[in-house]
Each structure stands twice: as structure tokens, then as C-alpha cells.
Amino acid sequence: RKNKVTMFRKPEKWFASYMDWVWPGYAGKGVSIKRVLPFQSQISFSTGIDEDVSAAIEILQHDYLWWGITDHWVTTVCLFHCELGGEPRESELRNTRDHKIARQEDLIPWDEISTTVPRPEVVVPDIPAYVNEHYKSDVLLYDELLVIFKERSEMCGCDFEY
């Protein structure tokens, strides 16, 4: 029975964002993020499959009611409503995670979190190379899903923004 939905993100962006998100928690405890690398992959998290991209796509097609791609948010919202119904709301297109909007006085400077635990860009200085080495299946899955996503957007008449 199809009863799941999920979202995917370009692997390099997902990894960089996740590093920035978890680093303060580990650094605040004096623990290097190196100890938890590599993280669980997107493909594994969503499908339970570690490396078989074809099997993961089959799971998405048979077990998932719907999936989108956060890197193409406007198209994702359009697809959601085309495929599942309902009318889009203005709030669905509002960027609620724009760091430029955050009040500067609410942001904690990196050096106040930790001066002894290496920052993410020190631990992984070349994110694209790291992702291509450690998350090959995520990269392949994303590329395959992007093709399917574009086809779905064309069928629904949703503009595909690059």
C-alpha cells in the first residue's frame, strides 16, 4: 500500500547542510564530527537500500505515494498539488529557512560553539569529492530521480526551474 512521501536533495547540498546542522551539537560536547562520518545516506534513509539504485527506484515507485526534490521547490509544490490534489498556498512557496532573514543577534558565532573541535570545512574540505566517494549511490539515485522528476513536471505542466 502506498502511504509514504519523501523529499530528496542534491547530495552535495544535503551533505553540506547536514554537516552544518550537526556540527554544533557534537562540537558543543567536544566530539569531532569525524567520529560519525559517513552519515546515513539519503538512499538508505528513504528506501532501506544501501547501493542498488534500481531497487531503490522500484521501492519509490511501488511503496511511495509521492516524492519531490527540495532543490526544485516551486516545481515540487506544483507536482504535489497536481498529483495529490488541493490548491497551492502562498505559504508553501515562502522560504522559511533563509539564513539571510535570521536576525544576526540570534546567530551564535562558530568560535563560541567550540574553539577546539574542527569545523566541518576542515574535516571535509572538498565536499563534492567526499560525496562522490562516500555517497555514490545517492549521486546516481539523484541523477535518475531528476530525469523522472522532469518527466512528471512536464506531464503536470509544471515549470522546471534550474
TILODO-538976 format. One record per atom (N, C-alpha, C, O): residue in three letters; x, y, z. Coordinates in steps of 0.02 Angstrom, whole numbers, plus 50000, padded with zeros to 5 digits. Layout:
N
ALAXYZ ...
***
This chain:
162
ARG500424994150000 ARG500005000050000 ARG500445006250000 ARG500895006850042 LYS500325010749954 LYS500705016949951 LYS500465021750004 LYS499905024350001 ASN500895023050053 ASN500695027650107 ASN501285031850131 ASN501255034550187 LYS501795032450091 LYS502385036350111 LYS502515042050063 LYS502355041550004 VAL502805047350088 VAL503055052750047 VAL503755054350071 VAL503925053150129 THR504165057050027 THR504845058950047 THR505095064450001 THR504805065849948 MET505635067450021 MET505955072649982 MET506695070849974 MET507005067950018 PHE506965072649916 PHE507685071649904 PHE508005078449892 PHE507675083349876 ARG508665078549900 ARG509055084649891 ARG509705082749857 ARG509955077149866 LYS509965087249817 LYS510605085949784 LYS511105083749838 LYS511185087249888 PRO511435078049828 PRO511855075249881 PRO512375080049910 PRO512485080049971 GLU512705084049869 GLU513205088749895 GLU512885093949941 GLU513155095649993 LYS512295096449922 LYS511955101349963 LYS511695098150028 LYS511745101050081 TRP511425092050021 TRP511185088450080 TRP511745087450130 TRP511665088750189 PHE512315085050106 PHE512875083550150 PHE513145089850184 PHE513255089850244 ALA513235095250146 ALA513495101450174 ALA513005104250227 ALA513215106450280 SER512365104050212 SER511865106450259 SER511855102150322 SER511815104750378 TYR511895095650313 TYR511885091150371 TYR512505092250414 TYR512455092150476 MET513075093150383 MET513695094450421 MET513595100750464 MET513755100850523 ASP513335106050433 ASP513235112350469 ASP512725111550525 ASP512775114750577 TRP512235107250514 TRP511705106250563 TRP511935102150623 TRP511765103850680 VAL512315096850612 VAL512515092550668 VAL513155094850703 VAL513265093150761 TRP513575098650668 TRP514215100550697 TRP514145104050764 TRP514505102250811 PRO513715109150772 PRO513675112450837 PRO513515107750895 PRO513775108650950 GLY513095102850882 GLY512915098050936 GLY513515093950957 GLY513635092951017 TYR513885091450909 TYR514475087450925 TYR515025091750954 TYR515345089951003 ALA515145097550922 ALA515675101950945 ALA515535104451016 ALA515995105051056 GLY514905105851030 GLY514725108151097 GLY514865102951151 GLY514955104651209 LYS514895096551130 LYS515065091151177 LYS515805089351173 LYS516035084751208 GLY516175092951131 GLY516895091551124 GLY517035085551081 GLY517585082651086 VAL516565083451039 VAL516645077550997 VAL516745079650924 VAL516365083750898 SER517255076950892 SER517375078450822 SER516855074950778 SER516665069250791 ILE516625078450728 ILE516135075750682 ILE516425069750643 ILE516055065750615 LYS517095069350641 LYS517425063750607 LYS517185057050635 LYS517165052050599 ARG517005056950698 ARG516805050650730 ARG516145048050704 ARG516005042050712 VAL515735052250673 VAL515075050050649 VAL515035049850573 VAL514505048550545 LEU515595051150539 LEU515605050850466 LEU515745043750443 LEU516105040150477 PRO515485041550386 PRO514975045050347 PRO514295044350379 PRO514165039550416 PHE513855049150366 PHE513175049050390 PHE512775043850351 PHE512995041450299 GLN512175042250377 GLN511725037850340 GLN511525041450276 GLN511365047450277 SER511545037850220 SER511405040950156 SER510655042250147 SER510245039350182 GLN510495046650099 GLN509795047950082 GLN509455041650055 GLN508885040150073 ILE509805038050012 ILE509515032049982 ILE509345026950036 ILE508815023750033 SER509785026050084 SER509675021350139 SER509105023750184 SER508675019750204 PHE509105030150200 PHE508595032950244 PHE507895032150214 PHE507435030250250 SER507825033450149 SER507165033350117 SER506935026450097 SER506335025050098 THR507405021950078 THR507195015550049 THR507445009450087 THR507205003950076 GLY507935010450130 GLY508235004650164 GLY508745001150121 GLY509044996250143 ILE508855003450061 ILE509335000550014 ILE509975004650018 ILE509955010850019 ASP510555001350020 ASP511175005050025 ASP511485006849958 ASP511725012549950 GLU511485002349910 GLU511855003749849 GLU511475002349784 GLU511665004949732 ASP510954998349785 ASP510604996349725 ASP510105001749704 ASP509535001849728 VAL510315006049659 VAL509905011749638 VAL509265009349604 VAL508735012149616 SER509305004249562 SER508705001649528 SER508194999049579 SER507605000349572 ALA508434995549630 ALA507974993049682 ALA507674998849721 ALA507084998649740 ALA508075003949733 ALA507815009749770 ALA507275013349729 ALA506765015349757 ILE507375014049664 ILE506875017249622 ILE506235013049620 ILE505685015649622 GLU506315006449618 GLU505735002049619 GLU505345002949684 GLU504725003149684 ILE505685003449740 ILE505365004549804 ILE504985011249803 ILE504415011549825 LEU505305016349776 LEU504975022949772 LEU504345022649729 LEU503835025749745 GLN504375018849674 GLN503805018449629 GLN503235014149657 GLN502655015449643 HIS503405009049697 HIS502895004449721 HIS502645005849792 HIS502075004349809 ASP503085008649834 ASP502895009549904 ASP502735016849922 ASP502425018149974 TYR502945021449880 TYR502855028549897 TYR502275031549858 TYR502215030549797 LEU501865035149893 LEU501315038749862 LEU501585044649821 LEU501315046249768 TRP502115047749847 TRP502375053749815 TRP503075055249841 TRP503245053649898 TRP503485058449798 TRP504135061049819 TRP504295067349778 TRP504055068149722 GLY504695071749807 GLY504895077849775 GLY505635079149783 GLY505995075149814 ILE505865084749756 ILE506575086649759 ILE506605093749786 ILE506355098449754 THR506915094649843 THR506935101249875 THR507315106449835 THR507175112349840 ASP507795104249794 ASP508175108949753 ASP507745112349701 ASP507925117549673 HIS507165109549687 HIS506695112249637 HIS506025113149672 HIS505535109749656 TRP506025117649720 TRP505455118349766 TRP504805120349732 TRP504285117349745 VAL504825125349689 VAL504215127649656 VAL503915121949614 VAL503305120949615 THR504335118349579 THR504095112649539 THR503825107249585 THR503325104049569 THR504155106049641 THR503925101049689 THR503235102649715 THR502805098249719 VAL503115108949733 VAL502455111049757 VAL501935110049703 VAL501385107549716 CYS502095111949642 CYS501635111149586 CYS501475103649576 CYS500895101849568 LEU501985099449577 LEU501885092149569 LEU501455089349625 LEU501015085149614 PHE501585091549686 PHE501205089049743 PHE500455090049731 PHE500055085449740 HIS500275096149712 HIS499575097649702 HIS499285094449639 HIS498705092449638 CYS499685093949587 CYS499455090649526 CYS499315083249539 CYS498805080549516 GLU499765080049575 GLU499715072849584 GLU499295070749644 GLU499005065249644 LEU499245075049694 LEU498875073149754 LEU498265077549767 LEU497855075949810 GLY498195082949730 GLY497605087249737 GLY497715093149783 GLY498265094149810 GLY497195096949790 GLY497225102949832 GLY497495108849794 GLY497775108249739 GLU497405114549824 GLU497635120849793 GLU498275123249828 GLU498315122949890 PRO498765125549790 PRO499365128149822 PRO499215134549861 PRO498785138549842 ARG499575135349915 ARG499515141349957 ARG500165145349952 ARG500705142649940 GLU500105151749960 GLU500695156149958 GLU501215153850008 GLU501815154249995 SER500995151650066 SER501465149550119 SER501905143650098 SER502445142750125 GLU501675139650051 GLU502075133950029 GLU502685136049988 GLU503165132349981 LEU502665142049962 LEU503215144549921 LEU503675149249959 LEU504175151649932 ARG503505150750021 ARG503905155250062 ARG504515151450089 ARG504455145850113 ASN505095154550085 ASN505705151550110 ASN505745152750185 ASN505905158250208 THR505595147650223 THR505595148250296 THR506285146650326 THR506365147050387 ARG506755144750285 ARG507425142950310 ARG507965147450281 ARG508545145350277 ASP507785153250259 ASP508265157850230 ASP508685160950286 ASP508435164750327 HIS509315159250287 HIS509755161650340 HIS509865169150336 HIS510045172250386 LYS509755172050278 LYS509825179350271 LYS509285182950310 LYS509365188650331 ILE508715179550320 ILE508155182550357 ILE508265182150432 ILE507995186250470 ALA508655177350455 ALA508755176350527 ALA509065182750557 ALA509485186050526 ARG508855184250616 ARG509125190150650 ARG509845188650670 ARG509985183550701 GLN510295193050653 GLN511005192050665 GLN511155191050740 GLN511595187150757 GLU510775194450783 GLU510915193750855 GLU510715186850882 GLU510925184950937 ASP510315183050843 ASP510115176350864 ASP510615170950843 ASP510585165250866 LEU511085172750799 LEU511565167850774 LEU512165167350821 LEU512435172450843 ILE512365161250836 ILE512945160150880 ILE513555159450835 ILE513565155150791 PRO514065163550846 PRO514675162950806 PRO515005156050815 PRO514985153250870 TRP515305153550761 TRP515625146950763 TRP516115146450821 TRP516135141350856 ASP516525151650831 ASP517045151150882 ASP516775151150953 ASP517135149451000 GLU516135152950962 GLU515835152451029 GLU515565145451042 GLU515465143551099 ILE515455141550989 ILE515225134650998 ILE515815130351019 ILE515765126451066 SER516365131050983 SER516965127151000 SER517575130150966 SER517555131850907 THR518105130751004 THR518745132850975 THR519215126950969 THR519765127650942 THR519015121150994 THR519465115350994 THR519245109850946 THR519665105750926 VAL518605109650927 VAL518375104350882 VAL518375107150810 VAL518085112450798 PRO518685103550763 PRO518735106150694 PRO518045107450664 PRO517575103550672 ARG517995113050628 ARG517385114750593 ARG517285110150533 ARG517765106950510 PRO516665109650507 PRO516525104950453 PRO516975105750392 PRO517195100650364 GLU517125111850371 GLU517535112850312 GLU518265110750322 GLU518625109850274 VAL518475110050384 VAL519145107550399 VAL519145099850396 VAL519615096850370 VAL518605096850421 VAL518545089550421 VAL518455086950350 VAL518765082050330 VAL518035090350311 VAL517905088350242 VAL517995094550198 VAL517515098150185 PRO518615095950176 PRO518745102050138 PRO518465101850067 PRO518325107150038 ASP518375095950038 ASP518115095449969 ASP517475091249970 ASP517495085149960 ILE516915094549982 ILE516275091049989 ILE516085087149927 ILE515895081349933 PRO516125089949866 PRO515935086049807 PRO516345079549800 PRO516065074249785 ALA516995079949812 ALA517415073849807 ALA517225068849861 ALA517185062849848 TYR517105071249922 TYR516915066849977 TYR516255063349962 TYR516185057349972 VAL515775067249939 VAL515115064449923 VAL515165059349867 VAL514855054049870 ASN515545060949815 ASN515625056249759 ASN515965049749782 ASN515835044449753 GLU516385050149831 GLU516725044149857 GLU516285040149905 GLU516245034049900 HIS515955043549951 HIS515595040150004 HIS514845039449993 HIS514515035550028 TYR514565043049946 TYR513845042849933 TYR513695041949859 TYR513265045149830 LYS514075037349828 LYS513995036149756 LYS513275034449738 LYS513005036949688 SER512965030349778 SER512275028249764 SER511795034149769 SER511315034549730 ASP511905038649815 ASP511485044649821 ASP511545048949758 ASP511055051549733 VAL512165049649733 VAL512275053649673 VAL511925050449613 VAL511575053849575 LEU512005043949605 LEU511675040349550 LEU510915040649556 LEU510565041749507 LEU510665039549617 LEU509945039849628 LEU509675046849612 LEU509165047449578 TYR510005051949635 TYR509775058749623 TYR509745060149547 TYR509255062949523 ASP510265058049511 ASP510275059149439 ASP509685055549405 ASP509375058349360 GLU509545049449426 GLU508975045649398 GLU508315048849417 GLU507865049449375 LEU508245050949480 LEU507625053949502 LEU507495060649467 LEU506925062449454 LEU508035064249453 LEU507955070649419 LEU507635069749350 LEU507225073849329 VAL507825064549314 VAL507525063049249 VAL506775061549257 VAL506365064249220 ILE506605057349305 ILE505905055549318 ILE505515061749340 ILE504945062849320 PHE505835065749383 PHE505525071849408 PHE505355076649351 PHE504815079549349 LYS505825077549305 LYS505705081849247 LYS505125079249205 LYS504705083149182 GLU505085072749195 GLU504535069649158 GLU503875070949193 GLU503375072749160 ARG503855070049258 ARG503245071349296 ARG503045078649291 ARG502445080249284 SER503535083149294 SER503375090249291 SER503085092049222 SER502635096149218 GLU503345089049169 GLU503075090249102 GLU502365087749097 GLU501925091149069 MET502235081749123 MET501555078949121 MET501055083249158 MET500475083649138 CYS501275086449211 CYS500835090649251 CYS500815097949228 CYS500415101949252 GLY501235099649181 GLY501265106549159 GLY501605111149209 GLY501485117149209 CYS502025108349250 CYS502395112349300 CYS503045114649268 CYS503405110749236 ASP503205121149277 ASP503835123649252 ASP504405120549292 ASP504375120049353 PHE504925118349257 PHE505505115549291 PHE506025121049294 PHE506315123049243 GLU506155123449354 GLU506645128749363 GLU507335125549376 GLU507385120449409 TYR507845128649347 TYR508525125949355 TYR508895129449410 TYR509465127849423 
***
